Amino acid sequence: MIIANKKNTFSGSYDGFKTHLLIGESNVGTKRLSIQITDVEVNKEQFLHSHEPEQCDYIVKGRRDADR
């Protein structure tokens, strides 16, 4: 069993984001699944992009511009 958290996984930073790869090719060998935790700075937003695997977002805390 893999136990992954922010402290023991690969992380990267870019333009207001810090991403922690919990599950992915680097630790389980699959290209079909990726689970990440991403911390987003205030007033930053995800840029339009595409990649494999598909992406699903689960927002723990925060709000969209439309909610202000």
FENCORGI-V449476 format. One record per residue. N is the residue number from 1. RES is the residue in one letter. OMEGA is omega in whole degrees, 0 to 359 (999 if undefined). NEAR is the number of other ideal C-beta (glycine too) atoms within 10 Angstrom. D_FIRST is the distance of its C-alpha to the first C-alpha in whole Angstrom. Layout:
n=N res=RES omega=OMEGA near=NEAR d_first=D_FIRST
n=N res=RES omega=OMEGA near=NEAR d_first=D_FIRST
This chain:
n=1 res=M omega=177 near=2 d_first=0
n=2 res=I omega=174 near=9 d_first=4
n=3 res=I omega=185 near=6 d_first=6
n=4 res=A omega=175 near=17 d_first=10
n=5 res=N omega=183 near=9 d_first=13
n=6 res=K omega=185 near=11 d_first=17
n=7 res=K omega=187 near=7 d_first=17
n=8 res=N omega=181 near=11 d_first=14
n=9 res=T omega=176 near=19 d_first=15
n=10 res=F omega=176 near=13 d_first=18
n=11 res=S omega=178 near=14 d_first=20
n=12 res=G omega=180 near=11 d_first=24
n=13 res=S omega=175 near=9 d_first=27
n=14 res=Y omega=172 near=8 d_first=30
n=15 res=D omega=176 near=9 d_first=33
n=16 res=G omega=181 near=13 d_first=32
n=17 res=F omega=168 near=15 d_first=28
n=18 res=K omega=185 near=14 d_first=25
n=19 res=T omega=178 near=16 d_first=22
n=20 res=H omega=181 near=18 d_first=18
n=21 res=L omega=180 near=18 d_first=16
n=22 res=L omega=180 near=19 d_first=13
n=23 res=I omega=179 near=15 d_first=12
n=24 res=G omega=184 near=18 d_first=14
n=25 res=E omega=184 near=12 d_first=15
n=26 res=S omega=182 near=10 d_first=15
n=27 res=N omega=176 near=14 d_first=11
n=28 res=V omega=174 near=13 d_first=10
n=29 res=G omega=181 near=7 d_first=14
n=30 res=T omega=174 near=11 d_first=15
n=31 res=K omega=186 near=9 d_first=18
n=32 res=R omega=184 near=8 d_first=18
n=33 res=L omega=176 near=11 d_first=16
n=34 res=S omega=176 near=18 d_first=16
n=35 res=I omega=183 near=14 d_first=15
n=36 res=Q omega=167 near=15 d_first=17
n=37 res=I omega=180 near=16 d_first=19
n=38 res=T omega=174 near=13 d_first=23
n=39 res=D omega=183 near=14 d_first=25
n=40 res=V omega=178 near=14 d_first=29
n=41 res=E omega=178 near=10 d_first=32
n=42 res=V omega=179 near=6 d_first=35
n=43 res=N omega=174 near=7 d_first=37
n=44 res=K omega=178 near=11 d_first=35
n=45 res=E omega=179 near=12 d_first=33
n=46 res=Q omega=178 near=12 d_first=31
n=47 res=F omega=179 near=8 d_first=33
n=48 res=L omega=180 near=5 d_first=34
n=49 res=H omega=175 near=6 d_first=32
n=50 res=S omega=180 near=6 d_first=30
n=51 res=H omega=170 near=7 d_first=27
n=52 res=E omega=357 near=8 d_first=24
n=53 res=P omega=177 near=12 d_first=22
n=54 res=E omega=184 near=9 d_first=24
n=55 res=Q omega=176 near=11 d_first=23
n=56 res=C omega=181 near=6 d_first=23
n=57 res=D omega=175 near=6 d_first=24
n=58 res=Y omega=185 near=5 d_first=23
n=59 res=I omega=182 near=8 d_first=26
n=60 res=V omega=182 near=6 d_first=25
n=61 res=K omega=178 near=4 d_first=28
n=62 res=G omega=178 near=8 d_first=31
n=63 res=R omega=178 near=8 d_first=34
n=64 res=R omega=176 near=8 d_first=36
n=65 res=D omega=182 near=7 d_first=39
n=66 res=A omega=182 near=5 d_first=41
n=67 res=D omega=184 near=6 d_first=40
n=68 res=R omega=999 near=5 d_first=42
